[in-house]
Amino acid sequence: LGIIAQGLDETSGGAVSRAMKTAKFKAKQGTFMEILAPAHLKLDRIIVAGIAGDDKLTLHDWERFGGGLFAKLSAAKAISATLVLEDAGKDEIAPEEVARALHGAYLRSYKFDIYKGKLKDKKKEENNNDNGVEKLNVQCAKPAAVRKIHSALGGVVQGVFVARDLVNEPANILFPAEFAARAKNLTKLGVKVEVLGEKQMEKLEMHALLGVGQGSVRDSQLVVMQWNGGRKDQKPVAFVGKGVTFDTGGISLKPGAGMGDMKGDMGGAACVAGLMHALAARKAKANVIGVLALAENMPDAAAQRPGDVVTSMSGQTIEILNTDAEGRLVLADALWYTKERFKPQFMINLATLTGAILVALGQNHAGLFSNNDDLSQRLAEAGLATGEKVWRLPLGPEYDKMIDCDIADMKNIGGRYAGSITAAQFLQRFVDDVPWAHLDIAGTAMNSPKNEINQSWGSGFGVRLLNQLVADHYEG
């Protein structure tokens, strides 16, 4: 036990140490032991939490610890609590580790219940405390340092919450124009936001993107966000998100079962919006571009058909063999636009692009495809640091041939095999020599496994990953 814990144990007549001995509590990572109404203490309960006491603990482990503790306190219906962080066997716990524990608790606190009107009224009547801890005090060494780090991390959490909210919203509420309107809220943080409508995209000849949305009564949009926190001579880094606010599959209609999940087919755009919020909120010293390609894919009489040929902004032509392979179409024009206008250091696009990535990797890694080894390595390292892990899959000319076409420059599907890879090969044709990475987040952005820091259907995957990437390599 640490010094403070020893004091509590002595005041309670040894209740803490006896309880630990009786329960054979080993204080392993993620373990908790609860002592109710300890004698001689003005406390409702003491929760002894395990943090493993191991030098190999990562910062993400501390976040998981904080999330698990918040869950334990919420289950106990605690309104307020004091977290005492001390090491029983060696030096004080570092401020960064303390801040990360708070970060994890903050992430775990997220709920999306704005449409549960009757449930909220019932809770109000019963005065229940089912919303988690309202106040978490922290007792630790170097509180000023912890406060500074936590302040920056708070902006990142807010960005994650922005992304989760967007993914969780139903498609009748969050359609392209509404998504664009919410993106404009970033101007309050100093982000410059432009919205291109269909007439402007027509002038730019973005027929790949426009073709996806032509069957919908909702107009497609292209949102361009700029955060200029770096030097004026610093080339920007760019992030592009697929924002199909609902995907029926179009004329190539999806099966009805599970189609409701396609409200989350804008998870890539949600991540980019959340990332821009995070970077602006913490005043990142980098120049960053965020582009959202927003459309709704519906099977109307005006919808594009299998067999249609469209011309992208790049001038390359595409035969549409399957209208449900639409994400790569909206990204094709968005990537080309971003490359041509901003000349970025690199481009990273995110998309809930293929079901094939779930078959390949499940829901614990996002698929990573890239034309640049250094960028890939940096993404992999950021993934390990944040727990938002990526796994690189191959690209190559043999896969590229699978999307060659007899009547156009390319077709939008490559056949039964290597579906995630051929989708990435398609996107690569719209980046030229710019360092680029494609993250297929179909398995991680929505309906992914719950964990210590997220219990939401929409995970906000990618915000913390990409914020870490920028912080580690592209600021200053």
C-alpha positions in Angstrom: 0.0 0.0 0.0 1.1 3.6 -0.6 1.4 6.2 2.1 -2.2 7.5 1.9 -3.6 4.0 1.6 -1.7 3.0 4.7 -3.2 5.9 6.5 -6.7 4.8 5.5 -5.9 1.3 6.5 -4.7 2.4 10.0 -7.7 4.6 10.6 -10.1 1.9 9.6 -8.5 -0.6 12.0 -6.8 -2.6 9.2 -10.0 -3.0 7.2 -8.3 -2.4 3.8 -5.4 -4.8 4.3 -7.7 -7.5 5.8 -10.1 -7.2 2.8 -7.3 -7.5 0.3 -5.9 -10.5 2.1 -9.2 -12.2 2.4 -10.1 -11.6 -1.3 -6.5 -12.6 -2.3 -6.5 -9.3 -4.3 -3.4 -9.2 -6.5 -3.9 -5.7 -7.9 -3.5 -6.8 -11.5 -4.4 -4.4 -14.4 -8.1 -3.8 -14.6 -9.0 -5.5 -11.2 -11.0 -3.7 -8.5 -12.0 -4.6 -4.9 -14.8 -2.7 -3.1 -15.0 -2.1 0.6 -18.4 -0.8 1.7 -18.8 1.6 4.7 -15.3 1.2 6.1 -15.2 1.6 9.9 -14.0 5.0 11.3 -14.0 6.7 7.9 -16.4 9.2 6.5 -16.5 7.4 3.2 -19.3 5.4 1.6 -16.8 3.0 0.2 -13.2 2.4 -0.8 -12.4 0.9 -4.1 -8.9 -0.6 -4.4 -7.8 -0.5 -8.0 -5.1 -2.6 -9.7 -2.6 -0.9 -12.0 -0.2 -3.9 -12.2 2.8 -2.1 -10.8 4.7 -2.9 -14.0 7.3 -0.8 -15.8 5.8 -2.1 -19.1 2.5 -0.2 -18.6 1.8 2.0 -21.6 -0.1 5.3 -21.6 -3.0 3.4 -23.2 -2.9 1.0 -20.3 -3.5 4.0 -18.0 -6.4 5.1 -20.2 -7.9 1.7 -19.9 -7.4 1.8 -16.1 -9.2 5.2 -16.0 -12.1 3.9 -18.1 -12.5 0.8 -16.0 -12.5 2.8 -12.8 -15.2 5.2 -14.1 -17.3 2.1 -15.0 -16.9 0.8 -11.5 -17.8 4.1 -9.9 -20.8 4.5 -12.2 -22.0 1.0 -11.3 -21.8 2.0 -7.6 -24.0 5.1 -8.5 -21.3 7.4 -7.1 -21.9 11.1 -7.7 -18.4 12.1 -6.7 -15.1 10.3 -5.9 -11.5 11.0 -5.1 -8.9 9.2 -7.0 -5.7 8.7 -5.1 -2.8 7.6 -7.4 0.3 6.5 -5.6 2.9 3.8 -6.2 3.4 1.5 -3.3 6.9 0.4 -4.3 8.9 3.1 -6.1 8.8 6.6 -7.5 5.8 8.8 -7.9 3.4 8.2 -10.8 4.3 10.5 -13.7 1.9 13.4 -14.5 1.4 12.0 -18.0 0.2 8.7 -16.6 -2.2 10.4 -14.2 -3.6 12.6 -17.0 -4.0 9.5 -19.2 -6.1 7.8 -16.4 -8.3 10.9 -16.3 -8.5 10.8 -20.1 -9.7 7.2 -20.1 -12.4 8.1 -17.5 -13.5 11.0 -19.6 -13.7 8.8 -22.7 -15.8 6.2 -20.8 -18.2 8.8 -19.6 -19.7 9.2 -23.1 -23.4 8.5 -23.7 -25.7 9.0 -26.7 -29.2 9.2 -25.3 -30.6 12.4 -26.7 -33.6 10.5 -28.3 -34.6 8.7 -25.1 -37.2 11.3 -24.0 -39.3 9.0 -21.8 -36.3 7.4 -20.2 -34.9 10.9 -19.3 -38.2 12.0 -17.8 -38.3 8.8 -15.7 -34.8 9.3 -14.4 -35.7 12.9 -13.5 -38.7 11.9 -11.6 -36.9 9.2 -9.7 -33.8 11.5 -9.2 -31.6 8.5 -10.2 -27.9 8.9 -10.7 -27.5 6.6 -13.7 -25.4 9.1 -15.7 -22.0 8.3 -14.1 -19.7 10.2 -11.9 -20.2 14.0 -12.0 -17.1 15.0 -10.2 -13.8 13.1 -10.0 -11.1 14.7 -7.7 -7.5 13.6 -8.1 -4.9 13.4 -5.4 -1.4 13.1 -6.9 2.1 14.5 -7.0 2.6 17.5 -9.4 -1.1 18.4 -9.9 -0.2 21.5 -12.0 1.6 19.4 -14.5 -1.3 16.9 -14.6 -3.7 19.8 -15.1 -1.8 21.1 -18.1 -1.6 17.7 -19.8 -5.2 16.9 -19.1 -6.3 20.3 -20.6 -4.8 19.3 -23.9 -6.2 15.8 -23.7 -9.6 17.2 -23.0 -9.7 18.8 -26.5 -8.9 15.4 -28.0 -11.7 13.7 -26.0 -14.1 16.4 -27.3 -13.0 15.5 -30.8 -13.7 11.8 -30.1 -17.2 12.7 -28.8 -17.8 14.8 -32.0 -17.0 11.8 -34.1 -19.1 9.4 -31.9 -22.1 11.8 -32.0 -22.0 12.0 -35.8 -21.8 8.2 -36.3 -24.6 7.6 -33.8 -27.0 10.1 -35.4 -29.8 8.6 -37.5 -29.7 9.3 -41.2 -33.0 11.2 -41.3 -31.3 13.7 -38.9 -27.8 13.7 -40.3 -27.9 14.1 -44.0 -25.2 15.8 -46.1 -26.3 19.4 -45.6 -26.8 18.9 -41.9 -23.4 17.3 -41.6 -21.9 20.3 -43.4 -23.8 22.7 -41.0 -22.3 20.9 -38.0 -18.8 21.1 -39.5 -19.3 24.9 -39.7 -19.4 24.9 -35.8 -15.6 24.4 -36.0 -15.3 28.1 -37.0 -15.8 28.8 -33.2 -12.4 27.1 -32.6 -10.6 29.0 -35.4 -11.1 26.5 -38.2 -11.8 27.9 -41.6 -14.7 26.0 -43.2 -16.0 26.1 -46.8 -18.9 24.1 -48.2 -19.1 23.3 -51.9 -22.6 22.5 -53.2 -23.5 20.5 -56.3 -23.2 23.4 -58.7 -19.7 24.1 -57.6 -18.8 20.5 -57.8 -20.3 20.3 -61.3 -18.0 23.1 -62.4 -15.1 21.1 -61.0 -16.4 18.1 -62.9 -16.6 15.9 -59.8 -18.9 13.4 -61.5 -17.7 10.4 -59.5 -18.8 12.0 -56.3 -22.0 13.5 -57.8 -23.0 10.3 -59.4 -23.3 8.6 -55.9 -25.8 11.2 -54.7 -27.8 11.7 -57.8 -30.5 9.2 -56.7 -31.1 11.1 -53.4 -33.3 14.1 -52.8 -30.5 15.3 -50.5 -27.8 17.3 -52.3 -24.2 16.1 -52.0 -21.7 18.4 -50.3 -17.9 18.8 -50.1 -16.7 20.3 -46.9 -13.2 21.8 -46.8 -11.7 22.7 -43.4 -8.4 24.4 -42.7 -6.5 24.7 -39.4 -3.5 27.0 -39.7 -1.6 26.5 -36.5 1.9 26.0 -38.0 4.3 28.2 -39.8 3.2 30.0 -42.9 5.8 28.2 -45.0 4.8 24.8 -43.7 3.1 22.5 -46.2 -0.2 21.2 -44.8 -1.1 17.6 -43.9 -4.4 16.4 -45.2 -7.2 14.1 -44.1 -10.1 13.1 -46.3 -13.2 11.3 -45.0 -15.8 9.2 -46.8 -19.2 10.7 -45.7 -22.0 8.6 -47.2 -24.6 9.6 -44.7 -26.8 6.6 -45.6 -25.9 3.8 -48.0 -28.7 1.6 -49.4 -26.3 0.3 -52.0 -28.2 2.2 -54.7 -29.6 0.2 -57.6 -27.3 -2.6 -56.4 -29.5 -2.7 -53.3 -28.1 -4.1 -50.1 -30.0 -6.9 -48.2 -32.6 -5.4 -45.8 -31.2 -7.1 -42.7 -28.7 -4.8 -41.0 -29.2 -2.0 -43.5 -29.9 0.3 -40.6 -26.2 0.2 -39.7 -25.5 2.1 -42.9 -26.2 5.3 -41.0 -22.6 4.9 -39.9 -21.2 4.8 -43.4 -19.9 8.3 -42.8 -17.5 7.1 -40.1 -14.5 8.3 -42.0 -15.9 11.8 -42.4 -16.9 11.8 -38.7 -13.3 11.0 -37.8 -11.9 13.8 -39.9 -14.4 16.3 -38.3 -13.6 15.0 -34.8 -9.8 15.2 -35.6 -10.1 18.9 -36.8 -12.0 19.7 -33.5 -9.3 18.0 -31.5 -6.4 19.7 -33.2 -8.0 23.1 -33.0 -9.1 22.7 -29.4 -5.6 21.9 -28.3 -4.1 24.6 -30.6 -2.0 22.1 -32.6 1.1 23.7 -34.1 0.5 22.3 -37.6 -1.3 23.3 -40.8 -4.0 20.7 -41.4 -6.6 20.2 -44.1 -9.8 18.2 -43.5 -12.1 17.3 -46.4 -15.5 15.6 -46.1 -17.0 14.0 -49.1 -20.7 13.9 -48.3 -23.5 12.1 -50.2 -26.5 9.8 -49.7 -26.7 6.7 -51.8 -30.3 6.0 -52.7 -32.1 3.9 -55.4 -34.2 6.5 -57.1 -35.3 6.7 -60.7 -32.5 9.2 -61.2 -29.9 6.9 -59.5 -26.8 5.8 -61.5 -27.0 2.3 -62.9 -24.6 -0.6 -63.1 -22.9 -0.2 -66.4 -22.8 3.6 -66.4 -19.6 5.4 -67.1 -18.6 8.6 -65.2 -15.7 11.0 -65.6 -13.9 11.9 -62.4 -12.4 15.3 -61.7 -9.0 13.8 -62.6 -10.3 13.1 -66.1 -10.1 9.4 -65.6 -13.2 7.5 -66.5 -14.9 4.8 -64.4 -17.3 2.1 -65.3 -19.8 1.6 -62.4 -20.3 -2.2 -62.2 -21.7 -2.1 -58.7 -23.4 1.0 -57.3 -22.7 -0.3 -53.7 -19.0 0.3 -54.3 -19.7 4.0 -53.9 -17.3 5.1 -51.2 -14.3 4.9 -53.5 -16.1 7.1 -55.9 -16.7 10.0 -53.5 -13.1 9.7 -52.3 -11.7 9.7 -55.8 -12.8 13.2 -56.4 -12.1 14.4 -52.9 -8.5 13.1 -53.0 -7.8 14.6 -56.4 -9.3 18.0 -55.3 -7.2 17.9 -52.1 -4.0 17.0 -54.0 -4.5 19.7 -56.6 -5.6 22.5 -54.4 -3.4 22.1 -51.3 -0.3 20.2 -52.4 0.0 18.5 -49.0 2.9 16.7 -47.3 0.7 13.6 -47.3 -2.9 12.6 -47.6 -4.7 10.1 -45.4 -8.2 9.0 -46.2 -10.5 7.1 -43.9 -13.5 5.2 -45.0 -15.9 2.4 -43.9 -15.1 1.1 -47.3 -15.4 -2.7 -47.5 -17.0 -5.6 -45.8 -13.9 -7.6 -46.9 -11.8 -5.9 -44.3 -13.8 -7.4 -41.5 -13.3 -10.8 -43.1 -9.5 -10.2 -43.2 -8.9 -8.4 -39.9 -12.1 -8.6 -37.8 -12.9 -5.5 -35.6 -9.7 -4.9 -33.7 -7.5 -3.5 -36.5 -8.2 -1.0 -39.3 -6.8 -2.0 -42.7 -3.8 0.2 -43.7 -2.8 0.6 -47.4 -0.1 3.0 -48.4 2.4 4.1 -51.1 4.8 5.3 -48.4 6.7 3.1 -45.9 7.6 6.0 -43.5 4.0 7.1 -43.2 2.8 3.5 -42.7 5.4 3.0 -39.9 4.3 6.2 -38.2 0.7 5.2 -38.3 1.5 1.8 -36.9 3.4 3.4 -34.0 0.5 5.8 -33.3 -1.9 2.9 -33.4 0.0 1.0 -30.7 0.3 4.2 -28.6 -3.4 4.9 -28.6 -4.9 1.4 -28.9 -6.4 2.3 -32.3 -4.4 -0.3 -34.1 -3.8 -0.6 -37.9 -2.5 -3.5 -39.9 -0.8 -3.0 -43.3 -2.0 -5.0 -46.3 -0.3 -5.1 -49.7 -0.7 -3.1 -52.9 0.8 -4.1 -56.2 0.5 -4.1 -60.0 -1.0 -7.6 -60.0 -4.0 -6.2 -57.9 -4.1 -3.0 -59.9 -4.8 -5.1 -63.1 -8.0 -6.4 -61.5 -9.7 -3.0 -61.9 -8.6 -2.4 -65.5 -11.6 -2.1 -67.8 -12.4 -2.7 -71.5 -14.5 0.4 -72.0 -13.2 2.9 -69.4 -10.0 3.7 -67.6 -11.1 1.5 -64.7 -14.0 -0.3 -63.1 -15.2 0.3 -59.6 -14.9 -3.3 -58.4 -12.3 -5.9 -59.0 -14.2 -9.1 -58.5 -14.6 -11.6 -55.7 -11.1 -11.8 -54.4 -9.0 -9.2 -52.5 -11.9 -6.8 -52.3 -10.2 -4.4 -49.8 -7.0 -4.4 -51.8 -8.6 -3.6 -55.1 -10.6 -0.8 -53.5 -7.3 0.7 -52.2 -5.7 0.2 -55.7 -8.7 2.2 -57.1 -8.0 5.1 -54.7 -4.3 5.1 -55.4 -5.0 6.1 -58.9 -6.2 9.5 -57.6 -3.2 10.5 -55.5 -0.3 10.5 -58.0 3.1 10.6 -56.1 1.8 12.3 -52.9 2.6 10.2 -49.9 -0.8 8.6 -49.1 -2.4 6.1 -46.8 -5.9 4.6 -46.9 -7.5 3.4 -43.6 -10.4 1.0 -44.1 -12.3 1.4 -40.8 -15.4 -0.6 -41.7 -14.7 -2.9 -38.7 -13.7 -0.3 -36.2 -15.8 2.8 -36.7 -19.2 1.4 -35.7 -20.6 -1.5 -33.9 -17.1 -2.5 -32.8 -16.4 -4.5 -29.6 -16.9 -2.5 -26.4 -13.9 -1.8 -24.3 -12.8 0.1 -21.2 -12.9 3.5 -22.8 -15.9 3.1 -25.2 -19.3 1.6 -24.8 -20.9 3.4 -27.7 -22.1 2.0 -31.0 -20.1 4.8 -32.8 -16.5 4.5 -31.5 -14.9 7.7 -32.8 -12.0 5.5 -34.1 -9.2 7.4 -35.7 -9.4 10.7 -33.9 -6.9 9.7 -31.2 -4.7 7.8 -33.8 -4.3 10.7 -36.1 -4.0 13.3 -33.4 -1.1 11.2 -32.1 0.4 11.0 -35.6 0.3 14.8 -35.9 1.6 15.4 -32.4 4.5 13.0 -32.8 5.8 14.1 -36.3 4.2 17.1 -37.8 4.1 19.9 -35.2 6.5 22.7 -34.5 
